[in-house]
Amino acid sequence: MKTLKVVLKLCVLMVIGSCVTVNVYFPAAASTQKAAEKFVGDVLGEPQKDGSLFTPADPRSGTLFLLAGEIVDYFVSSAQAQQVEIDINTPQINAIKAHMAQRQRDSLNAYFDAGAIGFGNDGLVVVRDRAAVPLNERRNLESIVAEENRDRRAVYREIAEANGHPEWEAEIQKIFAQQWISAAHKGWYYQDASGAWLQKN
């Protein structure tokens, strides 16, 4: 029994260690998640769902789980102390967001509804089916998607630079990519990790 406890404790520590490694490489992950929820909500014009990715059941029973909980609490509090608050409230970011929100209302919502476009797995918008719009609108569709993607790239870059860490741009884009997909309306298309198209239920 003692051997089993030791093995389980080591497993817990290994899992915790891997989580802490993520915070070391990108300490602003949690703050960026909140920022992405706010930004995407403002652009899409709808309240966002809970952005948490995983809500485990509460298995706390017995001394082993209590000990594991204390270890987790220690590492989580240490990681939170190192977290950086991401600022998305700059004039440049707000101006881009306003353009994106207007474009969303004027054009993108209809194209998403028609299935002509979808959320890419890279945080950009992708033309999925040009035939879903009339022939005379296809050039406009491609132009609007290109404008949207220019703004999205600019936002990810501006957020990284505004917070003094241009090297964080790729990580910020990954988190935003997840949030765009999470916030997709029912019936809208998005790409999974392999690039295959799925439809939001």
C-alpha positions as CSV (number, residue, x, y, z in Angstrom):
1,M,0.0,0.0,0.0
2,K,2.9,2.4,0.8
3,T,4.4,1.6,-2.5
4,L,1.1,2.5,-4.3
5,K,0.9,5.8,-2.4
6,V,4.4,6.7,-3.4
7,V,3.8,5.9,-7.1
8,L,0.5,7.9,-7.1
9,K,2.2,10.9,-5.4
10,L,5.0,10.8,-8.1
11,C,2.4,10.7,-10.8
12,V,0.6,13.7,-9.3
13,L,3.9,15.6,-9.1
14,M,4.8,14.8,-12.7
15,V,1.4,16.1,-13.9
16,I,1.8,19.2,-11.8
17,G,5.3,19.7,-13.1
18,S,4.1,19.6,-16.7
19,C,1.4,22.2,-15.9
20,V,3.9,24.5,-14.3
21,T,6.2,24.2,-17.4
22,V,3.4,25.7,-19.5
23,N,3.3,28.7,-17.2
24,V,7.0,29.1,-17.3
25,Y,7.0,29.3,-21.1
26,F,3.8,31.4,-21.3
27,P,2.9,32.8,-17.9
28,A,0.1,35.0,-19.3
29,A,-2.0,32.1,-20.5
30,A,-4.9,32.5,-18.1
31,S,-5.0,36.2,-18.5
32,T,-4.9,35.9,-22.3
33,Q,-7.8,33.5,-22.1
34,K,-9.9,36.1,-20.3
35,A,-8.8,38.8,-22.7
36,A,-9.8,36.6,-25.7
37,E,-13.2,35.9,-24.2
38,K,-13.8,39.7,-23.8
39,F,-12.5,40.6,-27.2
40,V,-14.4,37.8,-29.1
41,G,-17.6,38.7,-27.2
42,D,-17.3,42.3,-28.2
43,V,-16.7,41.4,-31.8
44,L,-19.5,38.8,-32.1
45,G,-21.8,41.0,-30.0
46,E,-23.0,38.2,-27.7
47,P,-22.2,37.1,-24.2
48,Q,-19.5,34.5,-24.0
49,K,-19.8,31.1,-22.5
50,D,-17.6,30.0,-19.6
51,G,-14.1,29.8,-21.2
52,S,-12.9,27.0,-18.9
53,L,-11.7,24.0,-20.9
54,F,-12.1,21.3,-18.3
55,T,-14.2,21.1,-15.1
56,P,-13.3,17.9,-13.3
57,A,-15.5,16.1,-10.8
58,D,-14.5,16.6,-7.2
59,P,-12.8,13.3,-6.2
60,R,-11.4,14.6,-2.8
61,S,-11.7,11.7,-0.4
62,G,-9.0,10.1,1.7
63,T,-5.7,11.3,2.8
64,L,-4.0,10.7,-0.5
65,F,-6.3,13.1,-2.4
66,L,-6.1,15.6,0.4
67,L,-2.3,15.5,0.1
68,A,-2.5,15.8,-3.6
69,G,-4.9,18.8,-3.3
70,E,-2.4,20.6,-1.0
71,I,0.4,20.0,-3.5
72,V,-1.8,21.3,-6.4
73,D,-2.8,24.4,-4.3
74,Y,0.8,25.1,-3.7
75,F,1.8,25.0,-7.3
76,V,-1.2,26.8,-8.5
77,S,-0.7,29.7,-6.1
78,S,3.0,29.8,-7.1
79,A,2.0,29.9,-10.8
80,Q,-0.6,32.6,-10.2
81,A,1.9,34.7,-8.5
82,Q,4.0,34.6,-11.8
83,Q,1.0,35.4,-14.1
84,V,1.0,38.5,-16.2
85,E,-2.2,40.5,-16.7
86,I,-2.7,41.0,-20.5
87,D,-3.9,44.5,-21.5
88,I,-6.1,44.7,-24.6
89,N,-7.4,48.2,-23.9
90,T,-5.2,50.3,-26.1
91,P,-6.4,52.8,-28.8
92,Q,-4.9,50.7,-31.6
93,I,-6.5,47.4,-30.4
94,N,-9.9,49.1,-29.8
95,A,-9.9,50.7,-33.2
96,I,-9.2,47.3,-34.9
97,K,-11.9,45.7,-32.7
98,A,-14.4,48.3,-33.8
99,H,-13.7,47.6,-37.5
100,M,-14.0,43.9,-36.9
101,A,-17.3,44.2,-35.0
102,Q,-18.8,46.3,-37.8
103,R,-17.6,43.9,-40.5
104,Q,-19.0,41.0,-38.4
105,R,-22.5,42.7,-38.4
106,D,-22.4,43.9,-42.0
107,S,-21.0,40.8,-43.8
108,L,-19.4,38.0,-41.8
109,N,-22.5,36.8,-39.9
110,A,-24.3,36.2,-43.2
111,Y,-21.4,34.4,-44.7
112,F,-21.0,32.2,-41.6
113,D,-24.7,31.4,-41.6
114,A,-24.5,30.4,-45.3
115,G,-21.5,28.1,-44.6
116,A,-19.3,30.0,-47.0
117,I,-16.7,30.7,-44.4
118,G,-15.6,29.1,-41.1
119,F,-13.2,29.6,-38.3
120,G,-9.8,28.3,-39.1
121,N,-7.8,26.4,-36.4
122,D,-5.2,29.1,-36.6
123,G,-7.3,32.0,-35.4
124,L,-8.1,33.3,-38.9
125,V,-11.3,33.1,-41.1
126,V,-11.2,30.6,-44.0
127,V,-13.3,30.5,-47.2
128,R,-14.9,27.1,-46.9
129,D,-17.4,27.0,-49.8
130,R,-17.4,29.8,-52.4
131,A,-20.4,28.2,-54.1
132,A,-22.5,29.1,-51.0
133,V,-22.8,32.7,-52.2
134,P,-24.0,34.0,-55.5
135,L,-21.4,34.3,-58.3
136,N,-21.4,38.1,-58.3
137,E,-20.6,38.1,-54.5
138,R,-17.6,35.8,-54.5
139,R,-15.0,38.5,-55.2
140,N,-16.5,40.5,-52.3
141,L,-16.4,37.5,-50.1
142,E,-12.7,36.9,-50.7
143,S,-11.9,40.6,-50.2
144,I,-13.8,40.8,-46.9
145,V,-12.1,37.6,-45.6
146,A,-8.7,39.1,-46.5
147,E,-9.5,42.3,-44.6
148,E,-10.7,40.4,-41.6
149,N,-7.5,38.3,-41.5
150,R,-5.3,41.4,-41.8
151,D,-7.1,42.8,-38.8
152,R,-6.8,39.5,-36.8
153,R,-3.1,39.3,-37.5
154,A,-2.7,42.9,-36.5
155,V,-4.7,42.3,-33.2
156,Y,-2.5,39.3,-32.2
157,R,0.6,41.3,-32.9
158,E,-0.6,44.5,-31.2
159,I,-1.6,42.6,-28.0
160,A,1.8,41.0,-27.8
161,E,3.6,44.3,-28.4
162,A,1.3,46.4,-26.2
163,N,2.2,44.0,-23.3
164,G,6.0,44.3,-24.0
165,H,6.4,40.7,-25.3
166,P,6.3,40.5,-29.1
167,E,7.5,36.9,-28.8
168,W,4.1,36.0,-27.3
169,E,2.3,36.6,-30.6
170,A,2.0,33.0,-31.6
171,E,0.8,31.9,-28.2
172,I,-1.8,34.7,-28.1
173,Q,-3.0,33.7,-31.6
174,K,-3.4,30.0,-30.4
175,I,-5.6,31.0,-27.5
176,F,-7.7,33.3,-29.6
177,A,-8.1,30.6,-32.2
178,Q,-9.7,28.4,-29.5
179,Q,-11.9,31.2,-28.3
180,W,-13.3,32.0,-31.8
181,I,-14.2,28.3,-32.2
182,S,-15.7,28.1,-28.7
183,A,-17.9,31.2,-29.4
184,A,-19.1,30.0,-32.9
185,H,-22.8,30.1,-33.3
186,K,-24.8,26.9,-33.8
187,G,-24.5,25.8,-37.5
188,W,-21.3,27.7,-38.1
189,Y,-18.3,25.8,-39.4
190,Y,-14.8,25.5,-37.8
191,Q,-11.7,23.5,-38.4
192,D,-10.4,20.8,-36.0
193,A,-6.7,20.4,-35.3
194,S,-6.3,18.3,-38.5
195,G,-8.0,21.0,-40.7
196,A,-11.2,19.0,-41.2
197,W,-14.4,21.0,-41.2
198,L,-17.0,20.5,-38.4
199,Q,-20.3,22.2,-37.8
200,K,-21.1,23.6,-34.4
201,N,-24.0,21.9,-32.7
